[in-house]
Amino acid sequence: MKKYEVGYTTGVFDMFHIGHLNILEKAKNMCNELIVGVSSDELVSYKHKKAIIPFEERIKIVESIRYVDKVVGQYSMDKMEAWQKYQFDAMFVGSDWKGTEKWLELERQFLAIGVEIKYFDYTVGTSSTQLRKALKIITT
């Protein structure tokens, strides 16, 4: 398995769960330094949701994970802008984005500058959406 120098991944990391941990562990196993972007509360709106855990608390949670070397706020969805700031040579992302028009274009752009995108499968049976549904059932 290829070991990258700097890896980058992003997420909301709301209601941190084992799926989040699995992605961070897999990413760290593939790079020497892992930088993690945590989406701001305002940016979370792209999912048409509101974060349950406030931004600053989500940052503290992710900072406490041993696989993470650096946590940064993600205030923009522009991945090329992130690359200009952090100079990563690999980006890790969930496989649900693979093959989408947006990510095919990002693959093309990143290939031109030597950055590889690695897709990870989500942990089956665990997601923030499922947790939200379970909490709604419990609280109603």
N, C-alpha and C positions, 0 to 999 in steps of 0.2 A: 504494500500500500504506500502510495506517495505521501510524503510528509511535506506540508506547505510551511513556509516561514510564518506568514500572518494570515489568519482566517477571520472572516467576518460573518456575522449572522444578526438578524434582527427579529424582534417580536414584540407583542404587547406584554406577554408574561403576566396576564391577569389571572388571578386564582392559580398560582404556580402549582403544577402537577407533574407527575412522573413523565409524561410526554415531553414537557419542557426540559426536564432533567436529561432525558435520553438524547434529545437533539444536542444539548450542550456537551454532553459526554462524548458523543460520536464526533462532533466537530473538533473538540479539543484533542481527541486521539489522532486527528489528521493534520494538526498544525502545532507549531511551537508556541505561538501566541494567539489567543482567541479574544477578539474584540466583539462585544455584544452591544447592539443598539437596542435600546428600550424605547418603544413608541410613546410619545407624549400623549397626554389626555386628549388634546385637540386632534392629533393625527389618528387616534383610534376611530374617529368618526368614519373612516373609509370602510370600516366593517359594519357601519350603521348601528353601532353599539356605543355604550358608555362604559368605561372601565369601572369595575367595582373597587379595585384597590388603587389608591391614588398613585400618580406617577412617581413621586419621590420615594414612596414605600416600595414600589415595584423595582426601582433602581437598587435600593438597599437589599432587597431579596436576591436579585441577580448578582450583585456584588459579593454576596456571601457564598456563592457557589464555587467550589474549589476548581472547577474546570474553566472558570472565567478569569482572564487576566486583566481585562479592562472593560468598563461599562461606559457607554456614551449615550446621551439622549438622542433619539431619532425624531427630528422635527420636520423631515421631508422624506418623501418616498423616492427621491432621486438617488438611485444607487451609484451612478457615476459621480455625483457630488460627494457621496460617502467615500468612494475610492480615492478621489482627489485629496481628501482629508487624511485617510488612514492607510493608503497604499497597501491594501491586502492583495494576496495573490490567489486566494480562494474565497468564494462566497458559498455559504451553506444555507439551503432553503428547503422548505417542505415540498414533497413530491406532488402535492396538489396543484402547484404552479407549473410543473413541467409540461411543455408543449403548448402553453398559452401564448398568444400573440406577444404579450408584453415580455415574457421571459425568453422567448425565442429571439426577440430583438436585443435583449440584454446579453444573451449568450453571444450574439454576433459582435456587439460592442466590446464586451469583455475579452473575447478571443483576440481581438485586434490589439489589446494591450497586455495580453498574456495572463489574464485572470480566468481561472476555471470556476464554473458553477457546479456544485455537488448537491444533488437532491437526496433528501432523507425521507423515508417513509414515516408517516405519523404512527404513534403507538396506538395500536388497535384497542378500541374500547375506552379511550381516555381523550377527552377534549374539553376545552373551556365551554363550548356550546352545550355539551352533555351535562357539565356541572351546573350551568345556568338553568337548564331544564329541570334537573334534580332539585335544585334549590327552590324553583318556582313551585314544584309539586309539594315540597315540604312546608313552604310558607303559606300555601293557600288552603 
